[in-house]
Amino acid sequence: MTDVTDRIVLAARNNALWCDAVARSHGVVTTTDADAWTAATRTPPYYPDAVTLSPTVGEYDVLARVDDSDGCSVKDSWSRLDLSMEDFARLVVGEWVWLDPSVRLAPAGPTWRRVETASDMAAWVRAWASDPEAEAILRPSLLEVPGVHVLAGRASGDADSPVVAGAVVNVTEGVAGLGNVFTHDGDDDERAWAAAAAAARTITNGIPLVGWEAGAGVDAAVAAGCERLGPLSVWLK
């Protein structure tokens, strides 16, 4: 597949389905159609209340589906909406990225493993979370969602050694979303992203990796071999 719009649709839908899994793990009712993924009530912190899935969906079509009171957030997958007239501010501008299976990566190494138990998930979340509130966002029940894989990079080959890096992989419709990439082991962003991508490839059977990044994360993904697909925006009221 070469059409950039089609690739953004795949990446946006993949990301929306990851948001869906997180929201549903908190009991949030959600809806998905060709235009957008939306949540009926407020989602967990750092997760949007809507993700656009079509480049032609309009502002008011999206806002009519959500609670657009203060705290509402919308991921505008083509960065085409203008929500400023409804008192939203553009919080983040990022880019969708695509890593073709033909791009060579260094092996992930033996310290990367799939998280499979609730206790290992708790250790992963503590390493990933930027503050105590964030520790409540990603729950162990996510390990039971088809296509979702949580990967941990440990300080050594010992299975009980500390988690020093990690990522989440979400496999949907011929692509694998790579997100929540982090590291504490001294690697720079580029090496951390490449290591996470290599680890993801061990479980994705040669399909493209997709995701979105902002700031230095975009440069790290591109340095690892990703193609930039186009901009996205996150709006917050």
Backbone hydrogen bonds, N-H to C=O, Kabsch-Sander energy under -0.5 kcal/mol:
donor,donor_aa,acceptor,acceptor_aa,energy
7,R,3,D,-1.9
8,I,4,V,-2.6
9,V,5,T,-2.3
10,L,6,D,-2.1
11,A,7,R,-2.6
12,A,8,I,-3.3
13,R,9,V,-2.6
14,N,10,L,-2.2
15,N,11,A,-2.4
16,A,12,A,-2.6
17,L,13,R,-2.3
18,W,14,N,-1.6
19,C,15,N,-2.4
20,D,16,A,-2.4
21,A,17,L,-2.1
22,V,18,W,-2.2
23,A,19,C,-2.9
24,R,20,D,-2.9
25,S,21,A,-1.6
26,H,22,V,-0.6
26,H,23,A,-1.4
27,G,24,R,-1.9
28,V,23,A,-2.1
31,T,38,T,-2.6
33,D,36,A,-1.9
37,W,51,V,-2.7
38,T,31,T,-2.8
39,A,49,D,-2.3
40,A,29,V,-3.0
47,Y,44,P,-1.8
49,D,73,S,-2.5
50,A,73,S,-0.7
51,V,37,W,-2.5
52,T,75,K,-2.4
53,L,35,D,-3.4
54,S,35,D,-1.0
57,V,54,S,-0.8
62,V,58,G,-1.8
63,L,59,E,-2.5
64,A,60,Y,-1.6
65,R,62,V,-1.6
66,V,63,L,-1.0
68,D,66,V,-1.1
72,C,69,S,-1.9
74,V,235,W,-2.1
75,K,50,A,-3.1
76,D,74,V,-0.8
76,D,233,S,-3.2
77,S,75,K,-1.0
79,S,76,D,-1.5
86,E,83,L,-1.5
87,D,84,S,-1.8
88,F,83,L,-1.8
89,A,236,L,-2.8
91,L,89,A,-0.9
91,L,234,V,-2.6
92,V,234,V,-1.5
94,G,232,L,-2.4
95,E,213,E,-2.7
96,W,230,G,-2.7
97,V,211,G,-2.9
98,W,227,E,-2.0
99,L,209,L,-3.3
100,D,98,W,-0.6
103,V,100,D,-1.8
112,W,109,G,-1.2
113,R,152,A,-2.6
115,V,150,V,-3.6
121,M,117,T,-2.3
122,A,118,A,-2.2
123,A,119,S,-1.8
124,W,120,D,-2.3
125,V,121,M,-2.8
126,R,122,A,-2.1
127,A,123,A,-1.6
128,W,124,W,-2.3
129,A,125,V,-3.0
134,A,131,D,-0.9
135,E,131,D,-0.8
135,E,132,P,-0.7
136,A,133,E,-1.3
137,I,134,A,-1.8
138,L,134,A,-0.6
139,R,137,I,-0.8
142,L,139,R,-2.0
143,L,140,P,-2.0
144,E,141,S,-1.6
145,V,142,L,-1.4
148,V,145,V,-2.1
149,H,169,V,-3.1
151,L,149,H,-0.5
151,L,167,A,-2.9
152,A,113,R,-3.1
153,G,165,A,-3.1
154,R,111,T,-2.2
154,R,152,A,-0.6
155,A,162,P,-2.2
161,S,158,D,-1.9
164,V,153,G,-2.9
164,V,162,P,-0.6
165,A,153,G,-1.6
166,G,182,F,-2.1
167,A,151,L,-1.9
168,V,179,G,-3.0
169,V,149,H,-3.3
170,N,177,G,-2.0
171,V,147,G,-2.4
172,T,170,N,-0.5
172,T,175,V,-2.8
175,V,172,T,-2.2
176,A,208,P,-2.4
177,G,170,N,-3.2
178,L,210,V,-3.0
179,G,168,V,-2.4
179,G,177,G,-0.5
182,F,166,G,-2.0
184,H,164,V,-3.8
185,D,164,V,-0.7
192,A,188,D,-2.4
193,W,189,D,-2.6
194,A,190,E,-2.4
195,A,191,R,-2.3
196,A,192,A,-2.3
197,A,193,W,-2.5
198,A,194,A,-2.3
199,A,195,A,-2.2
200,A,196,A,-2.4
201,R,197,A,-2.0
202,T,198,A,-0.8
202,T,199,A,-0.7
203,I,200,A,-1.7
204,T,201,R,-0.6
207,I,204,T,-1.0
209,L,99,L,-2.1
210,V,176,A,-2.4
211,G,97,V,-1.5
213,E,95,E,-2.2
217,G,214,A,-1.8
218,V,215,G,-1.2
219,D,215,G,-1.0
220,A,216,A,-2.2
221,A,217,G,-2.2
222,V,218,V,-2.5
223,A,219,D,-2.5
224,A,220,A,-1.4
225,G,222,V,-1.4
226,C,221,A,-2.4
227,E,98,W,-3.1
229,L,96,W,-2.8
230,G,96,W,-0.8
232,L,94,G,-2.0
233,S,76,D,-2.1
234,V,92,V,-2.6
235,W,74,V,-3.0
235,W,233,S,-0.5
236,L,89,A,-2.7
237,K,72,C,-2.6
